[in-house]
Amino acid sequence: VEDWQEFDEVFVYVDGSWKEPSEPDRCHDAWAFRVIGSQAGYFRFLGYLAGPCDERLGGPPHHASRAEYHAMFWALMWVGQQSCGPTFAIWFDCMAVGEAAAGRAWRPFTRTSPDQR
């Protein structure tokens, strides 16, 4: 996209996927995100990125949560590289990853915390 100013808002949808491998050497966790622009109530598909999870980024080995974290990581990297423009809204289906990315996943443990039950 050459000019982000034409959009009122840009939506980034992230998702990860995992499957028990039928062959040990085959990829069985992958990430993706797609980008949709909104302008005056109309929506336009702008593109997507996807790929297998990269061992160098870490995370639990071959697990659905790792794929979700990779999707969020790459989406945030992409959004961070965009020039100033509209509001970017990131949508996710994995609450643990979304809350962690928003900085709301950690809560201090106290004696009165309901987590002690």
C-alpha positions as CSV (number, residue, x, y, z in Angstrom):
1,V,0.0,0.0,0.0
2,E,1.5,3.3,-1.0
3,D,-0.7,5.6,1.1
4,W,-2.1,4.4,4.4
5,Q,-4.0,7.7,4.7
6,E,-6.7,6.5,2.4
7,F,-7.9,4.0,5.1
8,D,-9.9,4.9,8.2
9,E,-8.7,1.7,10.0
10,V,-6.6,-1.3,9.2
11,F,-7.4,-4.7,10.7
12,V,-4.8,-7.3,11.2
13,Y,-6.1,-10.8,11.9
14,V,-3.6,-13.3,13.4
15,D,-3.8,-17.1,13.7
16,G,-1.7,-20.1,14.3
17,S,-2.3,-23.7,13.5
18,W,-0.9,-27.0,14.6
19,K,-1.4,-30.6,13.6
20,E,-0.1,-33.8,14.8
21,P,2.4,-34.8,12.1
22,S,1.9,-37.9,10.1
23,E,5.5,-37.7,9.0
24,P,8.1,-36.6,11.6
25,D,10.1,-34.3,9.2
26,R,7.1,-32.4,7.9
27,C,6.0,-29.0,9.1
28,H,3.2,-29.2,11.6
29,D,2.9,-25.8,13.0
30,A,2.4,-22.6,11.1
31,W,1.4,-19.0,11.5
32,A,-0.4,-16.4,9.4
33,F,-1.9,-12.9,9.4
34,R,-4.1,-11.1,7.0
35,V,-4.6,-7.4,6.5
36,I,-7.9,-5.7,5.6
37,G,-8.3,-2.0,5.2
38,S,-11.5,-0.1,6.0
39,Q,-12.6,3.1,4.2
40,A,-16.0,4.8,4.5
41,G,-17.6,1.5,5.5
42,Y,-16.0,-0.5,2.7
43,F,-13.4,-3.2,3.2
44,R,-10.5,-4.1,1.1
45,F,-8.2,-7.1,1.3
46,L,-4.6,-5.8,1.4
47,G,-2.6,-9.0,1.8
48,Y,-1.3,-11.6,4.1
49,L,1.9,-13.3,5.3
50,A,2.3,-16.9,6.4
51,G,4.9,-19.5,7.1
52,P,6.1,-22.4,9.2
53,C,7.1,-21.7,12.8
54,D,10.8,-20.9,13.0
55,E,12.8,-22.9,15.6
56,R,15.0,-19.9,16.2
57,L,12.1,-17.9,17.8
58,G,11.6,-20.5,20.5
59,G,8.4,-21.4,22.2
60,P,7.0,-24.8,23.2
61,P,8.1,-27.3,20.6
62,H,5.4,-27.9,18.0
63,H,2.4,-26.8,19.8
64,A,-0.7,-24.7,18.9
65,S,0.3,-21.9,21.3
66,R,3.7,-21.6,19.7
67,A,2.0,-21.1,16.3
68,E,-0.3,-18.4,17.8
69,Y,2.7,-16.6,19.4
70,H,4.6,-16.7,16.1
71,A,1.6,-15.2,14.3
72,M,1.4,-12.4,16.8
73,F,5.1,-11.8,16.6
74,W,5.2,-11.4,12.9
75,A,2.1,-9.3,12.8
76,L,3.5,-6.9,15.4
77,M,6.8,-6.8,13.4
78,W,4.9,-5.9,10.3
79,V,2.7,-3.2,11.9
80,G,5.8,-1.7,13.6
81,Q,7.4,-1.2,10.2
82,Q,4.5,0.7,8.7
83,S,4.6,4.5,8.4
84,C,2.2,6.7,10.4
85,G,-1.3,6.4,9.2
86,P,-4.6,5.0,10.3
87,T,-5.3,3.0,13.4
88,F,-4.1,-0.6,13.2
89,A,-6.4,-3.0,15.1
90,I,-5.0,-6.5,15.8
91,W,-7.6,-9.3,16.1
92,F,-6.8,-12.7,17.6
93,D,-8.5,-15.9,18.7
94,C,-6.1,-17.0,21.3
95,M,-6.7,-15.0,24.5
96,A,-3.4,-15.9,26.2
97,V,-1.4,-14.6,23.2
98,G,-3.5,-11.5,22.7
99,E,-3.5,-10.5,26.4
100,A,0.3,-11.1,26.6
101,A,0.8,-8.9,23.5
102,A,-1.3,-6.2,25.1
103,G,0.7,-6.4,28.3
104,R,-2.2,-7.7,30.4
105,A,-1.2,-11.3,30.9
106,W,0.8,-10.9,34.0
107,R,-0.9,-10.3,37.4
108,P,1.0,-10.1,40.7
109,F,0.3,-12.9,43.1
110,T,-0.9,-11.8,46.6
111,R,-2.2,-13.6,49.6
112,T,-5.7,-12.3,48.8
113,S,-5.5,-13.4,45.2
114,P,-8.2,-15.8,44.0
115,D,-5.4,-17.7,42.3
116,Q,-4.6,-19.3,45.7
117,R,-7.7,-21.5,45.7
